Amino acid sequence: MAESFITFKNVSKTYQMGEVTIKAADSVDFEIHEGELALIVGSSGAGKTTVLNILGGMDSADGDGGEVWVDGKEITRLSNRKLTEYRRNQVGFVFQFYNLIPNLTALENLEIATQLSEKPLAPTDVLAQVGLADRTENFPAQLSGGEQQRVSIARALAKNPRLLLCDEPTGALDYATGKQILTMLQNTCRQTGKTIIIITHNAAIEPIADRVIRMRSGKVHQVSLNPKPKDVADIEW
């Protein structure tokens, strides 16, 4: 069996809201192999975003809250400097609401990201790959929601990361555009071998993934594998 690329071991994260203690992640255990398209599925408050933020180095587990391993390194024990390097060079982020810089063109949004990476791809090439070769000089306000999300994905890919983390990437999109974005992510995974993790509340898209991690109340409820994932075009929701 292939060695795990990502491993969560008994990971917990607690928040204190006044007198209320919230267990956002409660002894979370799972693994993901390199090159997989994985979904983390659950309703609002299930702990999906907490897990994604810990994996992306944007949040930390509790002091005694377990271990997170990525490519043989325990990121929960990295110094701040090493964690910054990890976020910069190993991880690409795609957000629900795009997070593009509004006063920069599509091309400039990518160029900013590539300046932070060790081995970036050419921004114009990546925009062409996502079908936006003719939109490089457009500002975000001049683009549709689907086009803005494609720029967001291109920006993440231009860093040339091994790991792509997507936080509800179709949540702000209509059905047809959402399918286009999921198709792009699935094709990227298959064609480049990158490990892609999507968090979503939409259980109907589970058949497209290699691995599905279902969360409930901060815990991993179930993990399942799809030996033959379906193409996005073949599912409906």
Summary of the structure (lengths in Angstrom):
residues: 237
radius of gyration: 17.5
end to end distance: 33.2
largest distance: 53.7
contacts: 754
relative contact order: 0.19
helix: 35%
strand: 28%
